[in-house]
Amino acid sequence: MVVGVFLSPWAYKLAFLLPYIMFVMLSLSYTRIAPSDVKMSKVHIALFVTQWVLGVGIYFALRSWDEILAQGLALIILTPTAVSASVITAMMGGNMGFIIASLIIGNVAMSLLAPPMLSSLYPDTGLSYLATVLQILSKVSLLLIMPIVLIWGLRFGLPKVHDRLAKYAGWTFYFWCFSLVIITSNTIRFFKEHGELTLQYGVVIALSVFVVCLLTFVIGRSIGRRMGTLPVNSGQALGQKNTVLAIWMGLTFMNPVVSVIPSFYVIWQNVVNAFQLAQYRRSVADQTNNPPKL
């Protein structure tokens, strides 16, 4: 991320590579799981209910104080799990199948429930329910579905090719680091283009998003801990958001300033992920150097 800050005047020009990088990351990661690993559970239901109660609750709690901030925070909370969350979860020893199930639930729910909510917030736009559903689905379906179809097709049709690709699954970490440089650079450029935001208001947004980001990760991990799944699974499912989708929805269907809020979330969620990954690697190193005595 620090590299992204220093390279921000140039690295944003590589943003066109992000879908391809994500496709490669997901394809390599999916070599680690089988279709039978993707299962819905009561934890998914608990996370879904928590997500929507929290998102709608924050909107109504803040709307009288700041409508734009209320919409932006609600949007990022209600945004489904990021497709890259499966990669980060796998890096920390979690269950990718759990995340893929969350992706399916979250994206279908957002596609079906977002249009009536957007119509109530912006009644003058004349949004068509079906057209909005199809727009949202088209934004997420290819990147979500194509890597799964490709890799699982190879698993059953060309297992030797699948196994050869699986040897490079560890490369996802380096692709993730490279994508962070581009994402950070792109986010900084996005802020600069919204010159109407004052420094004071920007600080308020940044701090508010930081609190919400921590809250979603902490609540997600707590739900997993209480319901018998790995905290990293539920934490990433609730905390790591598809910010690209959120920014696009803000720019396409809402007041464009709303899209600044998920842009801040890009930074904070990657700070949290970097911290978690460092903690996980440290704990693995400690266990390797100090194995339990039998």
C-alpha positions, 0 to 999 in steps of 0.5 A: 500500500505504501508503494501505491501511495508513492507511485500514485501518479503513475500506477493508476494507469494500470487499473485496466489490469485489475480484472485480469489479475483478479481472474488469475488470483481466483483461478489459482486459488480455486485449484485448492477446493472441490465443488463439494467444499462449497456448502451453505450453513447457519453461519451464513444466515447469521452473517446475512441477517447481521449485515442487513440489520447493521446496514439499515440500522446505521442508515436510519441512525445517521440520516438526520445528521448526514444523508450522504454519510448515512447512505455511503456507510449503509452501502458499504455494509450491505455490499457483498463479500469481495471475490478476492476474500477467498484468496485472503482467507486461504492465505490465513488458513481459512475455508475458501468454500465458506467464502464462495457460499457467502459470495453467492448469497451476498451477490444474489441478495444485493441484486434483488434487494438493492433496486427497491432501496435505490428507488426509494432513496432516488425516486426521481431517477425512474430506475427499472427494477429488472434493468437494475438487477441485470446491471448489478448481476452483470457487474459481478457474475463473470468474475465470480463464475468464470474462474470457477467454471474454468478450474472445476472444468479442468479438475474433471476434464484435464486433471493433469493441467489442473494439478500443474496449475495448483502448484502455483497457487502460492503465487496469489500472494504476489498478485495480491500485493501488486493489485494493492499498489494499483488499487491504492494509487487508483483510490488516491486519484479518485480522492483528488478528482473529488475536490468538492470535499473539504479536508474536515469532511474527508477526515469525518468520512475516513474515521467513520469508515474506519470504525465501520470497517473494524466493526464488520471484521470484529462482529464477523469473527465473533459470530464465527467464534460463537457458532463454531466456525473459524473466525477468519472465515466469518470475519472475511465474509462480513468484513472484506467488501466488493468495493469496486461494486460499491463504488460503481453503484454509488457512481451509477445509481446514487449521489456520486459523492457517496462513492467516496465512502467505499473508496476509503473502505478500500484502504482500511480493509487492506490495512486490516488484511495486511495486519491479519496476514502478518499476525497469522504468519507470525503465529505459524512461524512461532508454532514451527520454531516452538512445536508442542512437546508430546 
